[in-house]
């Protein structure tokens, strides 16, 4: 069988002060997902991750390394290492190779401020905490589900915050 493999970049944007991550209502799946999308042919994975965060939320997030330090991405020889690499079977024969990053909300940004996604993007955002991730759904406002694979990675993101 020949597989149709695409490459995607996903970013878990973290509000370190309030210990929450940003999820949005995915238009196609009607569930909560982190920000992300397909890597364009001219992009490196970390560039796509930051672009998708900006397009989907209006935020200019700061990538972090495996120790939680903010890193300055470049398009040079050494690239930012994703927190996780996922191989996702979407539907046979479609598969995603997903570069998953952790990024921080800049400290001068109020997480309660209105996010400004570009035209055509989801406008439903939720800052969720560890308890909501463990429950697999939001516990306040709309009762929206968090898919199992998102829940699993989000739990690992929270572990890295400790």
Backbone as CSV, one residue per row, in Angstrom:
resi,resn,N_x,N_y,N_z,CA_x,CA_y,CA_z,C_x,C_y,C_z
1,UNK,0.838,-1.176,0.000,0.000,0.000,0.000,0.888,1.245,0.000
2,UNK,0.509,2.233,-0.773,1.211,3.508,-0.797,0.479,4.475,0.118
3,UNK,1.235,5.125,1.002,0.636,6.046,1.951,0.771,7.478,1.474
4,UNK,-0.206,8.273,1.803,-0.173,9.703,1.562,0.222,10.347,2.887
5,UNK,1.493,10.674,3.017,1.981,11.244,4.272,2.129,12.753,4.127
6,UNK,1.553,13.457,5.086,1.689,14.901,5.132,2.435,15.261,6.407
7,UNK,3.031,16.418,6.396,3.737,16.895,7.594,2.971,18.073,8.172
8,UNK,2.794,18.011,9.493,2.069,19.060,10.193,2.906,19.555,11.370
9,UNK,2.535,20.726,11.854,3.174,21.301,13.043,2.064,21.717,13.997
10,UNK,2.190,21.288,15.229,1.219,21.580,16.276,1.939,22.282,17.416
11,UNK,1.257,23.244,18.029,1.866,23.968,19.141,0.912,24.034,20.325
12,UNK,1.410,23.595,21.460,0.693,23.764,22.719,1.177,25.076,23.318
13,UNK,0.333,26.106,23.233,0.680,27.419,23.785,0.330,27.395,25.267
14,UNK,1.315,27.747,26.095,1.192,27.651,27.548,1.178,29.034,28.182
15,UNK,0.213,29.247,29.059,0.195,30.416,29.944,0.829,29.935,31.245
16,UNK,2.129,30.219,31.411,2.861,29.702,32.579,2.336,30.275,33.890
17,UNK,1.920,31.525,33.869,1.455,32.170,35.102,0.218,31.461,35.664
18,UNK,-0.737,31.128,34.799,-1.978,30.498,35.237,-1.988,28.986,35.046
19,UNK,-0.881,28.434,34.520,-0.741,26.993,34.294,-1.897,26.433,33.465
20,UNK,-2.068,27.053,32.286,-3.111,26.624,31.364,-2.538,26.537,29.957
21,UNK,-3.194,25.740,29.123,-2.816,25.656,27.714,-3.994,26.123,26.866
22,UNK,-3.667,26.616,25.685,-4.676,27.150,24.783,-5.133,26.067,23.804
23,UNK,-6.438,25.837,23.794,-7.050,24.946,22.807,-8.136,25.735,22.084
24,UNK,-8.457,25.309,20.876,-9.535,25.958,20.136,-10.481,24.898,19.594
25,UNK,-11.689,25.337,19.289,-12.678,24.431,18.745,-12.339,24.182,17.281
26,UNK,-11.933,22.952,16.981,-11.542,22.584,15.623,-12.790,22.584,14.740
27,UNK,-12.728,23.323,13.644,-13.898,23.480,12.774,-14.365,22.165,12.166
28,UNK,-13.448,21.304,11.828,-13.792,20.043,11.158,-14.275,18.975,12.144
29,UNK,-13.650,18.908,13.326,-13.921,17.822,14.263,-14.831,18.208,15.427
30,UNK,-15.108,19.515,15.620,-15.965,20.008,16.715,-15.495,19.516,18.083
31,UNK,-14.186,19.448,18.242,-13.571,19.100,19.517,-12.432,20.078,19.760
32,UNK,-11.881,20.046,20.974,-10.805,20.981,21.313,-9.449,20.423,20.891
33,UNK,-8.698,21.238,20.180,-7.381,20.882,19.667,-6.409,22.018,19.947
34,UNK,-5.112,21.713,19.996,-4.117,22.790,20.038,-4.031,23.444,18.659
35,UNK,-3.279,24.503,18.574,-3.130,25.217,17.311,-2.153,24.479,16.412
36,UNK,-2.430,24.468,15.136,-1.515,23.793,14.222,-2.102,23.598,12.850
37,UNK,-1.273,23.052,11.965,-1.709,22.800,10.606,-0.570,22.260,9.765
38,UNK,-0.794,22.247,8.477,0.170,21.672,7.540,1.400,22.564,7.356
39,UNK,2.537,21.905,7.179,3.792,22.598,6.890,3.827,22.882,5.396
40,UNK,4.034,24.130,5.057,4.109,24.528,3.647,5.453,24.077,3.070
41,UNK,5.526,23.865,1.752,6.773,23.367,1.142,8.002,24.232,1.418
42,UNK,7.830,25.519,1.597,8.966,26.420,1.819,9.339,26.571,3.294
43,UNK,8.608,25.918,4.193,8.789,26.128,5.628,9.551,24.997,6.310
44,UNK,10.216,25.371,7.386,10.749,24.396,8.335,9.654,24.157,9.375
45,UNK,9.677,23.028,10.076,8.597,22.722,11.017,8.350,23.800,12.071
46,UNK,9.411,24.340,12.685,9.205,25.349,13.728,8.630,26.644,13.161
47,UNK,8.955,26.955,11.914,8.382,28.148,11.281,6.876,27.955,11.068
48,UNK,6.487,26.760,10.636,5.070,26.465,10.448,4.328,26.531,11.780
49,UNK,4.963,26.019,12.837,4.332,26.036,14.164,4.020,27.476,14.588
50,UNK,4.984,28.356,14.453,4.773,29.755,14.839,3.773,30.453,13.913
51,UNK,3.834,30.151,12.625,2.880,30.745,11.678,1.461,30.319,12.011
52,UNK,1.263,29.026,12.267,-0.074,28.528,12.584,-0.616,29.154,13.870
53,UNK,0.234,29.321,14.875,-0.203,29.975,16.113,-0.690,31.390,15.794
54,UNK,0.081,32.092,14.993,-0.302,33.472,14.656,-1.599,33.501,13.835
55,UNK,-1.693,32.663,12.810,-2.882,32.660,11.966,-4.130,32.277,12.752
56,UNK,-3.999,31.310,13.651,-5.167,30.789,14.348,-5.538,31.560,15.609
57,UNK,-4.613,32.383,16.128,-4.921,33.094,17.373,-4.527,34.568,17.371
58,UNK,-3.632,34.952,16.473,-3.103,36.318,16.490,-1.947,36.485,17.453
59,UNK,-1.550,35.414,18.141,-0.468,35.482,19.126,0.895,35.264,18.475
60,UNK,1.890,35.917,19.019,3.278,35.652,18.647,3.898,34.922,19.832
61,UNK,3.824,33.606,19.784,4.278,32.765,20.888,5.790,32.603,20.855
62,UNK,6.334,32.131,21.977,7.768,31.920,22.138,8.035,30.429,22.308
63,UNK,8.752,29.836,21.373,9.055,28.411,21.463,9.942,28.124,22.667
64,UNK,9.773,26.922,23.227,10.626,26.524,24.345,11.395,25.266,23.978
65,UNK,12.508,25.060,24.678,13.282,23.844,24.473,12.823,22.777,25.462
66,UNK,13.506,21.638,25.465,13.094,20.522,26.315,13.228,20.814,27.806
67,UNK,14.000,21.846,28.174,14.151,22.222,29.580,13.217,23.355,29.982
68,UNK,12.404,23.828,29.031,11.467,24.899,29.328,12.022,26.288,29.107
69,UNK,13.219,26.385,28.539,13.806,27.692,28.266,13.289,28.235,26.934
70,UNK,13.074,29.524,26.880,12.653,30.160,25.631,13.824,30.125,24.660
71,UNK,13.524,29.761,23.420,14.576,29.695,22.406,14.260,30.668,21.271
72,UNK,15.304,31.166,20.686,15.170,32.045,19.530,15.325,31.186,18.282
73,UNK,14.215,30.925,17.589,14.325,30.087,16.401,15.053,30.803,15.271
74,UNK,15.742,30.030,14.489,16.405,30.572,13.311,16.174,29.593,12.173
75,UNK,16.530,30.004,11.000,16.428,29.080,9.865,17.834,28.607,9.496
76,UNK,18.676,28.514,10.507,20.057,28.099,10.298,20.229,26.602,10.365
77,UNK,21.414,26.190,10.730,21.809,24.789,10.705,21.151,23.976,11.818
78,UNK,21.128,24.509,13.045,20.537,23.797,14.176,19.110,24.310,14.366
79,UNK,18.156,23.418,14.256,16.751,23.791,14.340,16.189,23.470,15.718
80,UNK,15.165,24.223,16.152,14.508,23.892,17.422,13.942,22.475,17.372
81,UNK,14.171,21.743,18.428,13.719,20.362,18.507,12.276,20.346,19.019
82,UNK,11.375,19.638,18.323,10.011,19.567,18.832,9.967,18.778,20.138
83,UNK,8.953,19.045,20.928,8.773,18.312,22.184,8.406,16.860,21.901
84,UNK,7.639,16.655,20.836,7.183,15.314,20.472,7.112,15.217,18.947
85,UNK,7.296,14.009,18.443,7.037,13.699,17.035,5.965,12.621,17.028
86,UNK,4.895,12.862,16.299,3.792,11.909,16.261,3.601,11.363,14.858
87,UNK,3.262,10.096,14.778,2.858,9.472,13.526,1.380,9.160,13.696
88,UNK,0.540,9.881,12.951,-0.898,9.755,13.129,-1.534,9.126,11.890
89,UNK,-2.294,8.069,12.110,-3.082,7.471,11.031,-4.416,8.193,10.991
90,UNK,-4.583,9.036,9.995,-5.803,9.834,9.903,-6.942,8.980,9.339
91,UNK,-6.774,8.514,8.154,-7.695,7.579,7.510,-6.904,6.944,6.380
92,UNK,-6.984,5.661,6.280,-6.151,4.947,5.326,-6.402,5.482,3.916
93,UNK,-5.391,5.828,3.178,-3.959,5.732,3.434,-3.326,7.046,3.892
94,UNK,-4.108,7.971,4.489,-3.580,9.276,4.883,-2.946,9.189,6.270
95,UNK,-1.720,9.691,6.362,-1.004,9.727,7.628,-0.365,11.098,7.801
96,UNK,-0.270,11.552,9.037,0.421,12.795,9.368,1.680,12.489,10.153
97,UNK,2.749,13.178,9.818,3.932,13.234,10.665,3.854,14.597,11.318
98,UNK,3.598,14.623,12.619,3.302,15.864,13.327,4.459,16.255,14.233
99,UNK,5.014,17.442,13.993,6.057,18.034,14.821,5.342,18.851,15.887
100,UNK,5.426,18.417,17.135,4.665,19.050,18.208,5.610,19.883,19.074
101,UNK,5.295,21.167,19.187,6.107,22.108,19.950,5.349,22.602,21.167
102,UNK,6.116,23.076,22.144,5.564,23.789,23.292,6.047,25.222,23.167
103,UNK,5.118,26.155,23.323,5.470,27.569,23.244,4.798,28.304,24.394
104,UNK,5.402,29.393,24.794,4.873,30.177,25.904,4.163,31.427,25.416
105,UNK,3.147,31.778,26.145,2.489,33.056,25.960,3.452,34.123,26.478
106,UNK,3.771,35.140,25.691,4.657,36.193,26.209,4.074,36.802,27.482
107,UNK,4.929,37.142,28.431,4.473,37.626,29.736,3.707,38.938,29.662
108,UNK,3.929,39.717,28.610,3.216,40.998,28.495,1.842,40.846,27.830
109,UNK,1.431,39.620,27.539,0.126,39.362,26.928,-0.837,38.875,27.999
110,UNK,-2.002,39.497,28.055,-3.043,39.089,28.987,-3.806,37.913,28.386
111,UNK,-3.800,36.751,29.041,-4.494,35.590,28.478,-6.006,35.803,28.375
112,UNK,-6.532,36.777,29.121,-7.971,37.054,29.058,-8.326,38.025,27.936
113,UNK,-7.317,38.572,27.277,-7.575,39.479,26.164,-8.149,38.688,24.990
114,UNK,-8.926,39.365,24.189,-9.529,38.707,23.030,-8.447,38.316,22.036
115,UNK,-8.491,37.064,21.611,-7.554,36.593,20.600,-8.065,37.011,19.225
116,UNK,-7.131,37.205,18.292,-7.497,37.734,16.986,-7.016,36.828,15.861
117,UNK,-7.766,35.729,15.637,-7.386,34.840,14.539,-7.621,35.528,13.195
118,UNK,-6.907,35.074,12.182,-7.107,35.600,10.841,-8.469,35.134,10.317
119,UNK,-8.921,35.762,9.283,-10.210,35.442,8.671,-10.291,33.963,8.305
120,UNK,-11.431,33.363,8.613,-11.655,31.962,8.268,-11.222,30.967,9.326
121,UNK,-10.556,31.437,10.378,-10.095,30.550,11.452,-11.148,30.476,12.559
122,UNK,-11.062,29.437,13.380,-11.952,29.274,14.529,-11.812,30.469,15.464
123,UNK,-12.921,30.881,16.038,-12.903,31.994,16.979,-13.242,31.544,18.399
124,UNK,-13.328,30.235,18.606,-13.685,29.682,19.907,-12.443,29.126,20.588
125,UNK,-11.965,29.854,21.619,-10.733,29.491,22.325,-11.027,29.172,23.781
126,UNK,-10.201,28.277,24.335,-10.351,27.876,25.731,-8.971,27.695,26.333
127,UNK,-8.724,28.406,27.438,-7.523,28.165,28.227,-7.906,27.077,29.216
128,UNK,-7.291,25.909,29.117,-7.673,24.783,29.965,-6.546,24.436,30.935
129,UNK,-6.941,23.959,32.098,-5.955,23.579,33.109,-5.805,22.058,33.146
130,UNK,-4.946,21.606,34.018,-4.654,20.171,34.125,-5.910,19.348,34.437
131,UNK,-6.781,19.864,35.318,-7.994,19.118,35.673,-8.909,18.929,34.468
132,UNK,-9.014,19.947,33.646,-9.860,19.835,32.456,-9.267,18.833,31.461
133,UNK,-7.955,18.859,31.321,-7.311,17.891,30.440,-7.540,16.481,30.972
134,UNK,-7.351,16.286,32.271,-7.564,14.956,32.857,-9.002,14.486,32.674
135,UNK,-9.954,15.419,32.758,-11.366,15.070,32.571,-11.683,14.815,31.096
136,UNK,-10.837,15.329,30.198,-11.068,15.142,28.776,-12.118,16.071,28.202
137,UNK,-12.420,17.153,28.923,-13.409,18.123,28.450,-13.267,19.412,29.270
138,UNK,-13.837,20.487,28.744,-13.839,21.719,29.524,-14.788,21.540,30.701
139,UNK,-14.464,22.147,31.803,-15.306,22.028,32.998,-16.130,23.283,33.241
140,UNK,-15.913,24.305,32.440,-16.670,25.546,32.572,-17.105,25.983,31.180
141,UNK,-18.146,26.760,31.126,-18.610,27.194,29.815,-19.147,26.012,29.026
142,UNK,-18.831,25.967,27.779,-19.293,24.874,26.914,-18.618,23.566,27.313
143,UNK,-19.382,22.508,27.320,-18.848,21.187,27.652,-18.300,20.542,26.382
144,UNK,-17.111,20.919,26.007,-16.520,20.439,24.770,-15.484,19.357,25.045
145,UNK,-15.498,18.308,24.242,-14.562,17.201,24.474,-13.151,17.502,23.978
146,UNK,-12.194,16.895,24.653,-10.795,16.916,24.245,-10.481,15.492,23.792
147,UNK,-10.119,15.296,22.510,-9.845,13.938,22.019,-8.729,13.253,22.818
148,UNK,-8.764,11.942,22.857,-7.810,11.164,23.644,-6.360,11.457,23.333
149,UNK,-5.995,11.566,22.055,-4.587,11.815,21.726,-4.164,13.224,22.124
150,UNK,-5.078,14.183,22.081,-4.775,15.550,22.526,-4.640,15.555,24.048
151,UNK,-5.522,14.848,24.714,-5.479,14.734,26.173,-4.142,14.141,26.632
152,UNK,-3.695,13.108,25.942,-2.450,12.427,26.314,-1.238,13.353,26.166
153,UNK,-1.133,14.046,25.031,-0.001,14.953,24.819,-0.099,16.143,25.774
154,UNK,-1.305,16.687,25.959,-1.477,17.820,26.873,-1.042,17.450,28.289
155,UNK,-1.347,16.234,28.722,-0.913,15.786,30.054,0.614,15.790,30.146
156,UNK,1.287,15.376,29.073,2.757,15.388,29.067,3.294,16.821,29.049
157,UNK,2.584,17.725,28.388,2.983,19.137,28.404,2.915,19.669,29.828
158,UNK,1.825,19.366,30.540,1.710,19.812,31.933,2.816,19.214,32.802
159,UNK,3.193,17.962,32.549,4.283,17.347,33.311,5.591,18.116,33.116
160,UNK,5.815,18.571,31.899,7.046,19.333,31.616,7.054,20.690,32.291
161,UNK,5.882,21.189,32.655,5.811,22.494,33.316,6.223,22.442,34.771
162,UNK,6.221,21.255,35.352,6.570,21.118,36.786,8.064,21.085,37.007
